[in-house]
Amino acid sequence: MKTLIYIIAAISICTSATAQTFSGAAVLGINGCQIDGDTQGGYHKPGIRAGFTVSSPIDKTISIESGLLFTSKGAIKRTQGYTEFKTKLNYAELPILIKYRFSQKFGAELGISYNHRISSKIIDETGAEIKDPDYLNKYDVDGLAGFRFYLSPKFELTANFGYSITKITNDPDMPYWRNNFINLSIYRRFSNHRSQQ
């Protein structure tokens, strides 16, 4: 896993260093989450996704984006308004996205993200709280795919789907849990900057 982190960091550094221009953006979004394997189906658990990204163009249609984000995932089960089961997972996220722009207003993106768990909490059927249980892995690697809508030169809207490539549990006696989520985010992009070479 350390090797993967080094690869992601190296791609980010090399892209920023070699690109002629780059632009930063502030990101704020909402996740709809579930965990595959925990028997609690449905994207019922809301979560936030916020942070900053940097985008560097490769050519007129393709660019690479990375950043540092806070993202909240998990799952929840409610019956008649009563919470029966809840898993809350907070991560620091480092994504790498390849973006392809089809037109002035529309594009698609594909990538992966490394997620390091900051905190977690599980509320079981009895109402008992378990904080940072040992059976949850400290990291999660997700595959990402989605679309990007260019609303104006400064504002963009993204709609993405994410799914765990790695399992988020490490107990062999438990079902393998995987994060499964959809996300809507608004990007507020800042002015382009030209690198000094």
MIDREN-149065 format. One record per residue (C-alpha): residue number from 1; chain; x, y, z. Coordinates in Angstrom, 3 decimals. Example, Ala and Ser with C-alpha at 12.3 -4.5 7.8 and 13.67 -1.06 7.14 Angstrom:
2
<1, A, <12.300, -4.500, 7.800>>,
<2, A, <13.670, -1.060, 7.140>>,
//
This chain:
197
<1, A, <0.000, 0.000, 0.000>>,
<2, A, <2.916, 2.365, 0.664>>,
<3, A, <4.041, 1.727, -2.916>>,
<4, A, <0.649, 2.871, -4.207>>,
<5, A, <0.860, 6.056, -2.131>>,
<6, A, <4.321, 6.797, -3.533>>,
<7, A, <3.083, 6.243, -7.098>>,
<8, A, <0.124, 8.584, -6.601>>,
<9, A, <2.343, 11.236, -5.009>>,
<10, A, <4.930, 10.912, -7.798>>,
<11, A, <2.271, 11.333, -10.491>>,
<12, A, <0.958, 14.434, -8.750>>,
<13, A, <4.409, 15.990, -8.377>>,
<14, A, <5.540, 15.191, -11.917>>,
<15, A, <2.312, 16.479, -13.421>>,
<16, A, <2.525, 19.740, -11.529>>,
<17, A, <6.194, 20.155, -12.403>>,
<18, A, <5.910, 19.509, -16.143>>,
<19, A, <2.566, 21.142, -16.927>>,
<20, A, <2.748, 24.624, -18.458>>,
<21, A, <-0.301, 25.778, -16.519>>,
<22, A, <-2.298, 24.604, -13.543>>,
<23, A, <-5.381, 25.771, -11.693>>,
<24, A, <-6.645, 25.228, -8.187>>,
<25, A, <-10.200, 24.725, -7.000>>,
<26, A, <-12.151, 24.600, -3.747>>,
<27, A, <-14.522, 21.630, -3.576>>,
<28, A, <-17.724, 21.134, -1.601>>,
<29, A, <-20.036, 18.185, -2.138>>,
<30, A, <-22.349, 15.572, -0.658>>,
<31, A, <-22.040, 11.782, -0.685>>,
<32, A, <-24.834, 9.236, -0.726>>,
<33, A, <-23.275, 6.133, 0.849>>,
<34, A, <-23.772, 2.475, 1.555>>,
<35, A, <-21.468, -0.411, 2.448>>,
<36, A, <-21.660, -3.563, 0.377>>,
<37, A, <-21.465, -6.630, 2.604>>,
<38, A, <-23.111, -5.213, 5.756>>,
<39, A, <-26.686, -6.164, 4.668>>,
<40, A, <-27.804, -2.497, 4.929>>,
<41, A, <-28.768, -1.711, 1.331>>,
<42, A, <-29.441, 1.725, -0.160>>,
<43, A, <-27.562, 5.028, -0.442>>,
<44, A, <-29.124, 6.319, 2.786>>,
<45, A, <-26.054, 7.567, 4.673>>,
<46, A, <-25.240, 11.216, 3.803>>,
<47, A, <-21.715, 12.514, 4.025>>,
<48, A, <-19.724, 15.576, 3.043>>,
<49, A, <-16.751, 15.888, 0.715>>,
<50, A, <-14.680, 19.052, 0.888>>,
<51, A, <-11.169, 20.251, 0.188>>,
<52, A, <-8.898, 21.562, -2.538>>,
<53, A, <-7.688, 20.220, -5.884>>,
<54, A, <-5.143, 21.146, -8.548>>,
<55, A, <-5.693, 20.437, -12.252>>,
<56, A, <-2.982, 20.356, -14.935>>,
<57, A, <-3.715, 20.103, -18.679>>,
<58, A, <-2.002, 17.542, -20.906>>,
<59, A, <-3.551, 18.882, -24.107>>,
<60, A, <-6.704, 20.755, -25.131>>,
<61, A, <-9.065, 17.949, -24.075>>,
<62, A, <-7.221, 15.881, -21.418>>,
<63, A, <-6.088, 16.988, -17.964>>,
<64, A, <-5.033, 15.379, -14.685>>,
<65, A, <-6.430, 16.417, -11.319>>,
<66, A, <-5.310, 15.642, -7.786>>,
<67, A, <-5.946, 17.152, -4.390>>,
<68, A, <-6.530, 16.671, -0.699>>,
<69, A, <-10.107, 16.207, 0.547>>,
<70, A, <-12.063, 15.286, 3.647>>,
<71, A, <-14.763, 12.747, 2.858>>,
<72, A, <-17.338, 11.002, 5.038>>,
<73, A, <-18.756, 7.592, 4.101>>,
<74, A, <-20.547, 4.691, 5.769>>,
<75, A, <-24.032, 3.225, 5.999>>,
<76, A, <-27.247, 3.619, 7.940>>,
<77, A, <-30.420, 1.624, 8.471>>,
<78, A, <-33.621, 3.297, 9.656>>,
<79, A, <-37.003, 1.745, 10.406>>,
<80, A, <-39.969, 4.091, 10.884>>,
<81, A, <-37.584, 6.973, 11.528>>,
<82, A, <-35.560, 5.058, 14.132>>,
<83, A, <-31.844, 4.440, 13.488>>,
<84, A, <-31.144, 0.725, 13.956>>,
<85, A, <-27.601, 0.545, 12.655>>,
<86, A, <-25.044, 3.155, 11.595>>,
<87, A, <-21.468, 3.120, 10.352>>,
<88, A, <-19.640, 6.453, 10.071>>,
<89, A, <-16.251, 6.530, 8.340>>,
<90, A, <-14.225, 9.737, 7.973>>,
<91, A, <-11.286, 9.776, 5.578>>,
<92, A, <-8.538, 12.054, 4.264>>,
<93, A, <-8.708, 11.457, 0.513>>,
<94, A, <-6.008, 11.802, -2.147>>,
<95, A, <-7.615, 11.374, -5.613>>,
<96, A, <-6.001, 11.110, -9.041>>,
<97, A, <-8.385, 11.777, -11.940>>,
<98, A, <-7.908, 11.788, -15.688>>,
<99, A, <-10.436, 14.224, -17.182>>,
<100, A, <-11.574, 14.250, -20.808>>,
<101, A, <-13.482, 17.276, -22.057>>,
<102, A, <-15.946, 16.448, -24.842>>,
<103, A, <-17.182, 19.993, -25.345>>,
<104, A, <-17.192, 23.431, -23.767>>,
<105, A, <-19.848, 22.355, -21.259>>,
<106, A, <-19.387, 18.616, -20.732>>,
<107, A, <-16.678, 16.095, -19.820>>,
<108, A, <-16.010, 12.707, -18.237>>,
<109, A, <-13.457, 11.529, -15.677>>,
<110, A, <-11.913, 8.295, -14.434>>,
<111, A, <-9.464, 7.614, -11.631>>,
<112, A, <-8.604, 6.210, -8.232>>,
<113, A, <-8.320, 7.642, -4.737>>,
<114, A, <-6.366, 6.660, -1.659>>,
<115, A, <-8.368, 7.190, 1.549>>,
<116, A, <-6.749, 7.199, 4.999>>,
<117, A, <-9.263, 6.702, 7.801>>,
<118, A, <-9.210, 9.558, 10.312>>,
<119, A, <-11.997, 8.315, 12.578>>,
<120, A, <-14.872, 5.860, 12.624>>,
<121, A, <-17.886, 4.988, 14.727>>,
<122, A, <-20.375, 2.130, 14.604>>,
<123, A, <-23.726, 2.161, 16.404>>,
<124, A, <-25.188, -1.340, 16.608>>,
<125, A, <-28.761, -2.562, 17.046>>,
<126, A, <-28.586, -2.140, 20.830>>,
<127, A, <-27.524, 1.505, 20.571>>,
<128, A, <-23.983, 0.784, 21.756>>,
<129, A, <-21.235, 2.903, 20.175>>,
<130, A, <-17.946, 1.399, 19.034>>,
<131, A, <-15.269, 3.943, 18.126>>,
<132, A, <-12.452, 3.012, 15.740>>,
<133, A, <-12.969, -0.769, 15.866>>,
<134, A, <-9.899, -2.900, 15.148>>,
<135, A, <-11.611, -4.836, 12.364>>,
<136, A, <-11.714, -1.771, 10.091>>,
<137, A, <-8.698, -1.126, 7.873>>,
<138, A, <-6.919, 2.209, 8.170>>,
<139, A, <-7.036, 2.778, 4.416>>,
<140, A, <-9.349, 2.304, 1.460>>,
<141, A, <-8.567, 2.539, -2.268>>,
<142, A, <-11.529, 3.476, -4.466>>,
<143, A, <-12.165, 3.438, -8.174>>,
<144, A, <-13.885, 6.609, -9.405>>,
<145, A, <-15.888, 7.400, -12.552>>,
<146, A, <-18.220, 10.227, -13.453>>,
<147, A, <-19.129, 13.315, -15.410>>,
<148, A, <-18.222, 16.980, -15.160>>,
<149, A, <-20.392, 19.921, -16.188>>,
<150, A, <-18.644, 23.232, -16.872>>,
<151, A, <-21.177, 25.788, -15.682>>,
<152, A, <-18.894, 28.798, -16.187>>,
<153, A, <-15.145, 29.533, -16.255>>,
<154, A, <-15.147, 29.504, -12.443>>,
<155, A, <-17.787, 26.912, -11.495>>,
<156, A, <-18.041, 23.190, -12.278>>,
<157, A, <-20.455, 20.462, -11.164>>,
<158, A, <-19.393, 16.823, -10.915>>,
<159, A, <-21.439, 13.636, -10.540>>,
<160, A, <-19.347, 10.611, -9.600>>,
<161, A, <-19.662, 6.972, -8.587>>,
<162, A, <-17.078, 5.368, -6.321>>,
<163, A, <-16.468, 1.794, -5.213>>,
<164, A, <-13.806, 0.220, -2.989>>,
<165, A, <-11.104, -1.696, -4.818>>,
<166, A, <-9.817, -2.903, -1.454>>,
<167, A, <-11.997, -4.261, 1.355>>,
<168, A, <-12.433, -2.015, 4.391>>,
<169, A, <-12.558, -4.857, 6.953>>,
<170, A, <-9.708, -7.132, 8.020>>,
<171, A, <-11.563, -9.748, 10.098>>,
<172, A, <-11.776, -13.059, 8.157>>,
<173, A, <-14.891, -14.028, 10.145>>,
<174, A, <-16.784, -10.963, 8.868>>,
<175, A, <-18.210, -10.370, 5.395>>,
<176, A, <-15.914, -8.235, 3.278>>,
<177, A, <-17.203, -4.673, 3.466>>,
<178, A, <-16.644, -2.246, 0.593>>,
<179, A, <-17.581, 1.418, 0.337>>,
<180, A, <-20.138, 2.153, -2.363>>,
<181, A, <-21.121, 5.784, -2.913>>,
<182, A, <-22.347, 8.468, -5.257>>,
<183, A, <-21.220, 12.077, -5.048>>,
<184, A, <-22.312, 15.503, -6.249>>,
<185, A, <-19.761, 18.299, -5.879>>,
<186, A, <-19.393, 21.953, -6.785>>,
<187, A, <-15.946, 23.230, -7.785>>,
<188, A, <-15.002, 26.873, -7.468>>,
<189, A, <-11.991, 27.210, -9.752>>,
<190, A, <-9.344, 29.879, -9.337>>,
<191, A, <-7.327, 31.566, -12.077>>,
<192, A, <-4.860, 29.548, -14.135>>,
<193, A, <-1.196, 29.870, -13.180>>,
<194, A, <1.793, 29.297, -15.437>>,
<195, A, <4.637, 27.279, -13.975>>,
<196, A, <8.175, 28.671, -14.008>>,
<197, A, <10.480, 26.426, -16.057>>,
//
